[in-house]
Amino acid sequence: MYLSNPVVTKVPCSINVLSSVTQSLSKCNFSTNQPNHFLFSKKMPAKVSNSNGQSFQKVPTSNSNWKMGETQKILSGKTLTFEPSVFSSSQLHQFLLGSFPRPACIISTISPEGISNAAPYSFTNLVCSDPPTFSLTVFKNPDGSLKDTQVNIDASNEFAVNLISDWFIESAHASGMQCSPDVSEFEKIGFTPKPSTIIKSPLVAQSPVNYECKVSTRIPFINREGKETAICYMGEIVKIHVNEQVYDADKATFKYENLKALVKLGGPLYAKINTVVDPTQPTSSSQ
């Protein structure tokens, strides 16, 4: 149950390290007693083509003959070791973004005046399934002012998460532009608003997966100089929307060849997910 008065916890920290490897790549539901519904159907072909003719592959691991206890590859290059303090604030921010791919998503909110806002965020992730919780970190603007997203969330205690897929990457990336608080990115960028069912924030109709979230916890981040640099919102997912073209409800299985999900890398870069590795898939020689 989300809280009407969200918990606020202050954490002295030089950087926000909540962002982790995107669950789009690492989420697994391994079980010895029941089907792994959130992996892939064993009947799925090794290579399929979507409606655009683009191939999508499900492949075994590159070292599929590995045996328990065997030591696997270690890179031969020299390990570079740094104290975080050797980086400038912006350099460290970009290093962290570049080193850990993350879910690519748009956060949509609505202002007290009813103006809808949408912006891409990369310090995000799913952090719990019971209760289902999504983590969003919003940094302050370079001049110390608050982003519209933070202002709106603080006023409403809610936000929506919209997964970015390949077919609208151009508009999704463009939504990161600076806009006046009285300008809606939905109108300026060209997003199609879709009504939520519980919260007031609109959903991005172009997105195949949307979460409606209510804030349960706020965690301000304080750097070594005692300055608040960012705030992390824990949002309980109170409603899930998913397009049937990317999710088979009967089989409880995602159609990743249709989802065409992206993950955020460093700088302006994204990565397409068109090949997935299934450690349980036998090699072609053993099939």
HELIX and SHEET records of a PDB file:
HELIX    1   1 GLN A   23  SER A   26  1                                   4    
HELIX    2   2 PRO A   84  VAL A   86  5                                   3    
HELIX    3   3 SER A   89  SER A   99  1                                  11    
HELIX    4   4 ASP A  148  SER A  156  1                                   9    
HELIX    5   5 ASP A  166  PHE A  168  5                                   3    
HELIX    6   6 ILE A  169  ALA A  174  1                                   6    
HELIX    7   7 GLU A  185  GLU A  185  1                                   1    
HELIX    8   8 PHE A  186  GLY A  190  3                                   5    
HELIX    9   9 TYR A  256  LEU A  259  1                                   4    
HELIX   10  10 SER A  284  SER A  286  5                                   3    
SHEET    1   A 3 VAL A   7  VAL A   8  0                                        
SHEET    2   A 3 VAL A 209  ILE A 222  1                                        
SHEET    3   A 3 VAL A  11  PRO A  12  1                                        
SHEET    1   B 5 VAL A   7  VAL A   8  0                                        
SHEET    2   B 5 VAL A 209  ILE A 222  1                                        
SHEET    3   B 5 GLU A 158  LEU A 163 -1                                        
SHEET    4   B 5 CYS A 105  ILE A 110 -1                                        
SHEET    5   B 5 SER A 116  TYR A 121 -1                                        
SHEET    1   C 5 VAL A   7  VAL A   8  0                                        
SHEET    2   C 5 VAL A 209  ILE A 222  1                                        
SHEET    3   C 5 GLU A 228  VAL A 242 -1                                        
SHEET    4   C 5 PRO A 132  PHE A 139 -1                                        
SHEET    5   C 5 THR A 124  SER A 129 -1                                        
SHEET    1   D 3 LYS A  47  SER A  49  0                                        
SHEET    2   D 3 SER A  55  VAL A  59 -1                                        
SHEET    3   D 3 THR A 275  VAL A 277  1                                        
SHEET    1   E 3 ARG A 102  PRO A 103  0                                        
SHEET    2   E 3 LEU A 262  LYS A 264 -1                                        
SHEET    3   E 3 TYR A 270  LYS A 272 -1                                        
SHEET    1   F 2 PRO A 193  LYS A 194  0                                        
SHEET    2   F 2 LEU A 203  VAL A 204 -1                                        
SHEET    1   G 2 TYR A 247  ASP A 248  0                                        
SHEET    2   G 2 THR A 253  PHE A 254 -1                                        
END                                                                             
